[in-house]
């Protein structure tokens, strides 16, 4: 089980629980992972959520440069 933060890279408070969802693939996505018997601090989770809401309202967004697209010569000829 996990809680996902789509712009989690901007979370600055209490980052001890945050994990990059897919190291090397995602730039912004972070999550808090839970195991079945983990003790969950309600106050810590609320703190993350409140900060995420404040960041969203502030319009924080990670700008990602689009990757260049290489079209093979055969496909280019057909197009």
Biotite code that builds the C-alpha atoms (Angstrom):
import biotite.structure as struc

atoms = struc.array([
    struc.Atom([0.000, 0.000, 0.000], chain_id="A", res_id=1, res_name="UNK", atom_name="CA", element="C"),
    struc.Atom([1.240, 3.518, -0.695], chain_id="A", res_id=2, res_name="UNK", atom_name="CA", element="C"),
    struc.Atom([0.262, 7.169, -0.836], chain_id="A", res_id=3, res_name="UNK", atom_name="CA", element="C"),
    struc.Atom([1.404, 8.844, -4.060], chain_id="A", res_id=4, res_name="UNK", atom_name="CA", element="C"),
    struc.Atom([2.409, 12.490, -4.426], chain_id="A", res_id=5, res_name="UNK", atom_name="CA", element="C"),
    struc.Atom([2.515, 13.460, -8.099], chain_id="A", res_id=6, res_name="UNK", atom_name="CA", element="C"),
    struc.Atom([4.599, 16.569, -7.385], chain_id="A", res_id=7, res_name="UNK", atom_name="CA", element="C"),
    struc.Atom([6.334, 15.052, -4.360], chain_id="A", res_id=8, res_name="UNK", atom_name="CA", element="C"),
    struc.Atom([9.703, 16.445, -5.394], chain_id="A", res_id=9, res_name="UNK", atom_name="CA", element="C"),
    struc.Atom([8.518, 19.793, -3.967], chain_id="A", res_id=10, res_name="UNK", atom_name="CA", element="C"),
    struc.Atom([7.765, 18.391, -0.505], chain_id="A", res_id=11, res_name="UNK", atom_name="CA", element="C"),
    struc.Atom([10.413, 19.822, 1.808], chain_id="A", res_id=12, res_name="UNK", atom_name="CA", element="C"),
    struc.Atom([9.063, 19.046, 5.283], chain_id="A", res_id=13, res_name="UNK", atom_name="CA", element="C"),
    struc.Atom([9.372, 15.619, 6.917], chain_id="A", res_id=14, res_name="UNK", atom_name="CA", element="C"),
    struc.Atom([10.869, 13.933, 3.864], chain_id="A", res_id=15, res_name="UNK", atom_name="CA", element="C"),
    struc.Atom([12.095, 10.865, 5.771], chain_id="A", res_id=16, res_name="UNK", atom_name="CA", element="C"),
    struc.Atom([9.200, 8.687, 4.556], chain_id="A", res_id=17, res_name="UNK", atom_name="CA", element="C"),
    struc.Atom([9.278, 9.787, 0.909], chain_id="A", res_id=18, res_name="UNK", atom_name="CA", element="C"),
    struc.Atom([10.630, 7.430, -1.736], chain_id="A", res_id=19, res_name="UNK", atom_name="CA", element="C"),
    struc.Atom([11.176, 8.130, -5.435], chain_id="A", res_id=20, res_name="UNK", atom_name="CA", element="C"),
    struc.Atom([8.511, 5.981, -7.051], chain_id="A", res_id=21, res_name="UNK", atom_name="CA", element="C"),
    struc.Atom([10.775, 4.770, -9.879], chain_id="A", res_id=22, res_name="UNK", atom_name="CA", element="C"),
    struc.Atom([14.381, 5.822, -9.417], chain_id="A", res_id=23, res_name="UNK", atom_name="CA", element="C"),
    struc.Atom([15.859, 6.999, -12.693], chain_id="A", res_id=24, res_name="UNK", atom_name="CA", element="C"),
    struc.Atom([12.493, 7.171, -14.441], chain_id="A", res_id=25, res_name="UNK", atom_name="CA", element="C"),
    struc.Atom([10.378, 9.672, -12.555], chain_id="A", res_id=26, res_name="UNK", atom_name="CA", element="C"),
    struc.Atom([11.484, 13.199, -11.761], chain_id="A", res_id=27, res_name="UNK", atom_name="CA", element="C"),
    struc.Atom([8.600, 14.447, -9.635], chain_id="A", res_id=28, res_name="UNK", atom_name="CA", element="C"),
    struc.Atom([6.635, 11.447, -8.343], chain_id="A", res_id=29, res_name="UNK", atom_name="CA", element="C"),
    struc.Atom([7.189, 10.407, -4.716], chain_id="A", res_id=30, res_name="UNK", atom_name="CA", element="C"),
    struc.Atom([5.405, 7.933, -2.483], chain_id="A", res_id=31, res_name="UNK", atom_name="CA", element="C"),
    struc.Atom([5.125, 6.757, 1.094], chain_id="A", res_id=32, res_name="UNK", atom_name="CA", element="C"),
    struc.Atom([5.085, 2.968, 1.222], chain_id="A", res_id=33, res_name="UNK", atom_name="CA", element="C"),
    struc.Atom([3.371, 0.935, 3.935], chain_id="A", res_id=34, res_name="UNK", atom_name="CA", element="C"),
    struc.Atom([3.649, -2.683, 4.959], chain_id="A", res_id=35, res_name="UNK", atom_name="CA", element="C"),
    struc.Atom([0.718, -4.502, 6.618], chain_id="A", res_id=36, res_name="UNK", atom_name="CA", element="C"),
    struc.Atom([1.971, -4.145, 10.219], chain_id="A", res_id=37, res_name="UNK", atom_name="CA", element="C"),
    struc.Atom([3.544, -0.672, 9.952], chain_id="A", res_id=38, res_name="UNK", atom_name="CA", element="C"),
    struc.Atom([2.563, 1.913, 12.526], chain_id="A", res_id=39, res_name="UNK", atom_name="CA", element="C"),
    struc.Atom([1.281, 4.956, 10.679], chain_id="A", res_id=40, res_name="UNK", atom_name="CA", element="C"),
    struc.Atom([1.548, 8.398, 12.230], chain_id="A", res_id=41, res_name="UNK", atom_name="CA", element="C"),
    struc.Atom([-1.659, 10.206, 11.383], chain_id="A", res_id=42, res_name="UNK", atom_name="CA", element="C"),
    struc.Atom([-0.035, 13.592, 12.101], chain_id="A", res_id=43, res_name="UNK", atom_name="CA", element="C"),
    struc.Atom([2.913, 12.891, 9.767], chain_id="A", res_id=44, res_name="UNK", atom_name="CA", element="C"),
    struc.Atom([0.626, 11.848, 6.910], chain_id="A", res_id=45, res_name="UNK", atom_name="CA", element="C"),
    struc.Atom([-1.594, 14.893, 7.398], chain_id="A", res_id=46, res_name="UNK", atom_name="CA", element="C"),
    struc.Atom([1.506, 17.100, 7.335], chain_id="A", res_id=47, res_name="UNK", atom_name="CA", element="C"),
    struc.Atom([2.565, 15.654, 3.954], chain_id="A", res_id=48, res_name="UNK", atom_name="CA", element="C"),
    struc.Atom([-0.915, 16.067, 2.528], chain_id="A", res_id=49, res_name="UNK", atom_name="CA", element="C"),
    struc.Atom([-1.262, 19.654, 3.752], chain_id="A", res_id=50, res_name="UNK", atom_name="CA", element="C"),
    struc.Atom([2.102, 20.591, 2.248], chain_id="A", res_id=51, res_name="UNK", atom_name="CA", element="C"),
    struc.Atom([1.185, 18.891, -1.049], chain_id="A", res_id=52, res_name="UNK", atom_name="CA", element="C"),
    struc.Atom([-2.089, 20.859, -1.170], chain_id="A", res_id=53, res_name="UNK", atom_name="CA", element="C"),
    struc.Atom([-0.239, 24.129, -0.475], chain_id="A", res_id=54, res_name="UNK", atom_name="CA", element="C"),
    struc.Atom([2.270, 23.339, -3.247], chain_id="A", res_id=55, res_name="UNK", atom_name="CA", element="C"),
    struc.Atom([-0.567, 22.587, -5.677], chain_id="A", res_id=56, res_name="UNK", atom_name="CA", element="C"),
    struc.Atom([-2.332, 25.840, -4.828], chain_id="A", res_id=57, res_name="UNK", atom_name="CA", element="C"),
    struc.Atom([0.980, 27.695, -5.326], chain_id="A", res_id=58, res_name="UNK", atom_name="CA", element="C"),
    struc.Atom([1.172, 26.205, -8.826], chain_id="A", res_id=59, res_name="UNK", atom_name="CA", element="C"),
    struc.Atom([4.469, 24.384, -8.316], chain_id="A", res_id=60, res_name="UNK", atom_name="CA", element="C"),
    struc.Atom([5.154, 22.138, -11.280], chain_id="A", res_id=61, res_name="UNK", atom_name="CA", element="C"),
    struc.Atom([8.287, 20.429, -12.539], chain_id="A", res_id=62, res_name="UNK", atom_name="CA", element="C"),
    struc.Atom([8.964, 21.366, -16.143], chain_id="A", res_id=63, res_name="UNK", atom_name="CA", element="C"),
    struc.Atom([10.308, 18.395, -18.053], chain_id="A", res_id=64, res_name="UNK", atom_name="CA", element="C"),
    struc.Atom([12.157, 18.825, -21.319], chain_id="A", res_id=65, res_name="UNK", atom_name="CA", element="C"),
    struc.Atom([10.628, 16.637, -24.034], chain_id="A", res_id=66, res_name="UNK", atom_name="CA", element="C"),
    struc.Atom([12.929, 13.980, -25.408], chain_id="A", res_id=67, res_name="UNK", atom_name="CA", element="C"),
    struc.Atom([13.959, 14.284, -29.020], chain_id="A", res_id=68, res_name="UNK", atom_name="CA", element="C"),
    struc.Atom([12.323, 11.840, -31.359], chain_id="A", res_id=69, res_name="UNK", atom_name="CA", element="C"),
    struc.Atom([14.459, 10.008, -33.868], chain_id="A", res_id=70, res_name="UNK", atom_name="CA", element="C"),
    struc.Atom([12.543, 8.754, -36.888], chain_id="A", res_id=71, res_name="UNK", atom_name="CA", element="C"),
    struc.Atom([14.156, 5.913, -38.855], chain_id="A", res_id=72, res_name="UNK", atom_name="CA", element="C"),
    struc.Atom([14.895, 6.723, -42.522], chain_id="A", res_id=73, res_name="UNK", atom_name="CA", element="C"),
    struc.Atom([12.433, 4.068, -43.735], chain_id="A", res_id=74, res_name="UNK", atom_name="CA", element="C"),
    struc.Atom([9.583, 5.585, -41.753], chain_id="A", res_id=75, res_name="UNK", atom_name="CA", element="C"),
    struc.Atom([10.565, 9.119, -42.774], chain_id="A", res_id=76, res_name="UNK", atom_name="CA", element="C"),
    struc.Atom([10.397, 8.057, -46.446], chain_id="A", res_id=77, res_name="UNK", atom_name="CA", element="C"),
    struc.Atom([6.894, 6.655, -45.979], chain_id="A", res_id=78, res_name="UNK", atom_name="CA", element="C"),
    struc.Atom([5.674, 9.743, -44.149], chain_id="A", res_id=79, res_name="UNK", atom_name="CA", element="C"),
])
